[in-house]
Amino acid sequence: MTSRSAIQRPLIAVTMGDPAGVGPEITAKALANSKIRAVCRAVVVGNLRTMERAAGAVGVNVAAADPDALDREIDEIQVHDPWGRDLSEAPVGTVDARSGAAAAEAVIEATKLALDGRVAAIVTAPINKAAINAAGYHYAGHTELLADLTDSPGARMLLVAPGLRVIHNSTHVSLREAIDRVTRENVRHVIGLLDETLRMMAIERPRLAVCGLNPHAGEGGLFGHEDDAFIRPAIQDARNDGLDVTGPEPGDTVFNRARNGAFDGVVAMYHDQGHVAVKVAGFFDGINVSVGLPIIRTSVDHGTAFDIAGQGIARADSMEMAIETAATMAVSTGRAAAPETA
């Protein structure tokens, strides 16, 4: 018999990120927070010894997870470590292929758990792109790796900060390629992903805005043709399908309007257009949500912070928000996998 608390507290896999960065520390801090433990059950996917050191520094205990009972209730932070490798010689605060391999393998394992229905969602601590590439995992970041693992070529990145939710038509590509990716089909696809994801976040009728590509959304063709040729038709297509969407809106005003309540979400055309706005709105507590995947995945919206790794001063605000958001999405979509039993 499934208890009511099972619906409220889904099982979430949290990857520890690059062991040379702040990932293990912020993971331990977040999972030591009673507020976080009240909304989910969690299993850390990563290196047991690394998590023992990180958790010890913040005064919490760690236990090895039972791979056949990941959903068990224990007082310690449980760590699923199917590799058992020794990372003691991998330096803290430095790009290292050993750390990169551990970080990538944790994401791969957590994704398998989610695809198999053994966890309701995954939350990822930061990885280092140079380190995972040095280890032979040739991806620009989490989104690209997850898209490959789940066969989801249309996956995109949604950033969430206080009062602001922004999805991107493109992310880790050159500005030249970002412009080429502004097509009617791509923009329509991303508008749909934003609407779908906001509904998963319990927004019943999302109000969406779409950024223009050029200054002043092209100013009627004075500053470029892409806004009228590709973005505006995509918006009309979405409206024809019943979505509440407006644009193309000038990128220099739309984010402020969204923060003031005019829109529930914004479509940005390229990486910096959206990232700058979100990181100004919430540098420490912004998060990343992967959309267009068959699994729920959220993440911190910051990097490995090698410069402060191992010092015990990293803030866990973003990790806590990522876990809370993943729990909300798991509950709203009925994906509370591996439920507690009465």
C-alpha positions in Angstrom: 0.0 0.0 0.0 1.4 3.4 -1.0 1.3 6.0 1.7 0.3 9.6 1.2 3.8 10.7 2.2 5.1 8.7 -0.8 3.3 11.1 -3.2 4.7 14.1 -1.3 8.3 12.8 -1.0 9.5 11.4 -4.3 12.9 9.7 -4.5 15.5 11.8 -6.2 19.0 11.0 -7.4 21.5 13.8 -6.8 24.8 13.5 -8.7 27.8 14.9 -6.7 29.3 16.7 -9.7 33.0 17.1 -10.2 34.7 15.8 -7.0 37.4 18.5 -7.4 34.8 21.3 -7.3 32.1 22.4 -4.8 29.5 19.8 -5.9 30.1 17.3 -3.0 30.0 20.2 -0.5 26.8 21.8 -1.7 25.2 18.4 -2.1 26.0 17.5 1.5 24.8 20.9 2.8 21.5 20.7 0.9 20.7 17.2 2.0 21.5 18.1 5.6 18.8 20.7 5.5 15.6 19.5 7.2 13.5 21.6 4.8 14.9 19.6 1.8 14.5 16.2 3.5 10.8 17.2 4.2 10.0 17.4 0.4 11.9 14.4 -0.9 14.0 11.3 -0.2 17.4 11.4 -1.9 20.2 9.2 -2.9 23.6 10.7 -3.9 25.2 9.1 -7.0 28.9 9.5 -6.8 32.1 8.6 -4.9 31.4 7.4 -1.4 34.8 8.5 0.0 34.5 12.0 -1.5 31.0 12.4 -0.1 32.2 11.2 3.3 34.8 14.0 3.4 32.3 16.6 2.2 29.6 15.5 4.6 32.0 15.3 7.5 33.0 18.9 7.0 29.4 20.0 7.5 28.7 17.6 10.4 26.5 15.0 8.8 27.0 11.2 8.3 27.1 9.2 5.1 26.2 5.6 4.4 26.6 3.4 1.4 23.3 2.9 -0.4 21.8 -0.5 -0.8 21.5 -0.8 -4.6 18.4 -3.1 -4.2 16.7 -0.6 -1.8 17.6 2.9 -2.9 14.3 4.2 -1.5 15.0 3.2 2.1 14.6 5.7 4.9 17.9 6.3 6.8 19.2 9.2 8.9 22.5 9.5 7.0 23.0 10.7 3.5 23.0 7.6 1.4 25.5 7.3 -1.5 25.1 5.0 -4.5 28.7 4.2 -5.6 28.9 1.3 -8.0 32.5 2.1 -8.9 34.3 2.3 -5.6 37.3 3.9 -7.1 40.0 5.8 -5.1 40.0 9.5 -6.0 42.3 10.6 -3.1 45.0 11.6 -5.5 42.8 13.6 -7.8 43.6 17.3 -6.8 40.9 19.6 -5.5 40.3 22.8 -7.5 42.0 21.5 -10.6 40.9 20.0 -14.0 41.6 16.3 -13.9 40.5 13.5 -16.1 39.9 11.2 -13.1 37.5 13.7 -11.6 35.8 14.3 -15.0 35.2 10.5 -15.5 33.7 10.2 -12.0 31.4 13.2 -12.7 30.2 11.9 -16.1 29.7 8.4 -14.9 27.5 9.7 -12.0 25.3 11.5 -14.5 25.1 8.4 -16.7 24.1 6.2 -13.7 21.5 8.6 -12.4 20.0 8.8 -15.8 19.7 5.1 -16.0 18.0 5.0 -12.6 15.5 7.6 -13.9 14.8 5.8 -17.2 14.3 2.6 -15.3 11.8 4.3 -13.0 13.8 3.7 -9.9 14.0 7.4 -9.1 11.4 10.1 -9.9 14.0 12.8 -11.0 17.6 13.6 -11.0 19.4 16.7 -9.7 22.9 17.4 -10.9 25.8 19.2 -9.1 28.2 21.1 -11.5 30.6 19.3 -13.8 33.7 20.7 -15.5 33.5 20.6 -19.3 37.3 20.4 -19.7 37.5 17.6 -17.2 34.8 15.4 -18.8 36.3 16.0 -22.2 39.7 15.0 -20.9 38.1 11.8 -19.7 36.7 11.1 -23.1 33.2 12.3 -22.7 33.0 14.9 -25.5 30.0 17.0 -24.6 29.5 20.8 -24.2 27.7 20.2 -20.9 25.0 18.3 -19.0 22.2 19.2 -21.5 24.0 17.7 -24.4 25.1 14.6 -22.5 21.5 14.0 -21.2 20.1 14.5 -24.7 22.4 11.8 -26.0 21.7 9.4 -23.1 17.9 9.7 -23.6 17.9 10.1 -27.4 16.3 13.5 -27.1 17.9 15.8 -29.8 15.3 18.5 -29.1 16.3 19.0 -25.5 16.8 22.6 -24.3 17.8 24.5 -21.2 15.3 26.4 -18.9 16.8 28.7 -16.3 14.8 29.6 -13.3 15.5 32.5 -10.9 13.3 34.4 -8.5 10.5 35.9 -10.6 12.0 34.7 -13.9 11.9 31.6 -16.1 13.9 31.6 -19.3 14.3 28.9 -22.0 16.9 29.1 -24.7 16.6 28.4 -28.4 20.3 27.6 -28.4 23.0 27.6 -25.7 26.6 26.4 -26.0 27.3 27.3 -29.6 28.9 30.3 -31.3 26.9 33.4 -31.9 27.1 32.8 -35.6 25.6 29.3 -35.2 23.0 30.6 -32.7 21.7 33.0 -35.4 21.5 30.1 -37.9 19.4 28.1 -35.4 16.7 30.8 -35.3 14.2 29.0 -37.6 10.5 28.9 -37.5 10.5 25.2 -36.6 13.1 25.6 -33.8 11.4 28.6 -32.2 8.0 26.9 -32.3 9.5 23.8 -30.7 11.0 25.8 -27.8 7.8 27.7 -27.2 6.0 24.4 -26.8 8.6 23.1 -24.5 8.3 26.2 -22.3 4.5 25.9 -22.1 4.7 22.2 -21.3 7.4 22.6 -18.6 5.6 25.5 -16.8 2.5 23.4 -16.6 4.7 20.7 -15.0 5.6 23.4 -12.5 1.9 23.8 -11.6 1.3 26.9 -13.7 -2.1 26.1 -15.2 -2.2 28.6 -18.1 1.3 29.9 -18.8 1.7 33.4 -20.3 4.7 33.3 -22.6 6.9 36.0 -24.2 9.4 35.4 -27.0 12.5 37.6 -27.4 13.5 39.0 -30.7 17.0 38.2 -32.0 18.0 41.7 -33.1 18.0 45.0 -31.2 14.4 46.2 -30.7 13.2 42.9 -32.2 14.4 44.1 -35.6 12.5 47.4 -35.6 10.4 46.4 -38.6 13.4 45.1 -40.6 15.7 48.1 -39.9 18.0 45.9 -37.8 17.6 42.5 -39.3 15.0 40.3 -40.9 15.1 37.2 -38.7 12.5 38.5 -36.3 9.8 39.0 -38.9 10.9 36.1 -41.2 11.2 33.3 -38.5 10.2 34.3 -35.0 6.9 36.0 -35.7 5.5 33.1 -37.8 6.5 30.7 -35.0 4.7 32.7 -32.5 1.6 32.7 -34.7 1.8 29.0 -35.1 1.8 28.6 -31.3 -1.1 30.9 -30.9 -3.0 28.9 -33.5 -2.4 25.9 -31.3 -4.0 27.7 -28.3 -0.9 28.9 -26.5 -0.8 32.2 -24.7 2.3 33.8 -26.3 3.4 37.2 -27.4 6.3 38.7 -29.3 8.8 39.0 -30.7 9.6 41.3 -27.7 12.7 43.5 -27.4 15.3 41.7 -25.4 16.2 44.8 -23.4 12.8 45.1 -21.8 11.1 41.8 -21.8 12.9 40.3 -18.8 12.1 43.2 -16.5 8.4 42.9 -17.6 8.5 39.2 -16.8 10.0 39.8 -13.3 7.2 42.3 -12.7 4.5 39.7 -13.4 3.6 40.3 -17.1 4.8 36.8 -18.2 5.4 33.4 -16.6 8.2 32.5 -18.9 10.4 33.9 -21.7 12.0 32.3 -24.7 15.5 33.7 -25.3 17.2 33.3 -28.7 20.8 32.5 -27.5 22.9 31.8 -24.5 23.9 35.2 -23.2 20.6 36.9 -24.0 18.9 34.6 -21.4 21.8 33.8 -19.0 22.7 37.4 -18.2 19.1 38.2 -17.2 18.7 35.2 -15.0 22.0 35.5 -13.3 21.3 39.2 -12.5 18.0 38.1 -11.1 19.3 35.3 -8.9 23.0 34.5 -9.1 23.1 32.3 -6.0 19.7 30.7 -6.2 19.1 30.3 -9.9 18.7 26.8 -11.3 18.7 24.9 -14.6 15.9 22.6 -15.8 16.4 20.3 -18.8 13.3 20.2 -20.9 12.4 17.9 -23.8 13.7 14.9 -22.0 11.7 11.8 -20.9 13.0 12.3 -17.4 12.9 15.2 -14.9 16.3 16.9 -14.4 17.2 20.0 -12.6 20.6 21.5 -11.7 22.4 24.3 -10.0 23.0 27.2 -12.3 26.7 27.7 -11.5 30.0 26.0 -12.2 32.4 23.9 -10.2 33.9 27.0 -8.5 37.4 25.5 -8.3 38.7 28.7 -6.7 36.7 28.0 -3.5 36.5 24.2 -3.6 37.5 22.5 -0.4 37.1 25.6 1.8 33.7 24.9 3.2 32.3 28.3 2.1 30.2 27.3 -1.0 26.6 28.3 -0.8 23.9 25.6 -1.3 21.0 27.9 -2.2 20.9 26.8 -5.8 21.2 23.1 -5.0 18.3 23.4 -2.5 16.1 25.2 -5.1 17.0 22.6 -7.7 16.0 19.8 -5.4 12.7 21.5 -4.4 11.8 22.2 -8.0 12.5 18.6 -9.0 10.3 17.4 -6.2 7.5 19.7 -7.2 7.7 18.5 -10.8 7.8 14.9 -9.8 4.7 15.3 -7.7 2.8 17.3 -10.3 3.5 14.7 -13.0 2.9 11.7 -10.9 6.4 10.4 -11.2 7.0 9.6 -7.6 9.0 6.5 -8.4 10.0 3.8 -5.8 7.4 5.0 -3.3 7.5 4.5 0.4 5.2 1.8 1.6 3.0 1.9 4.7 
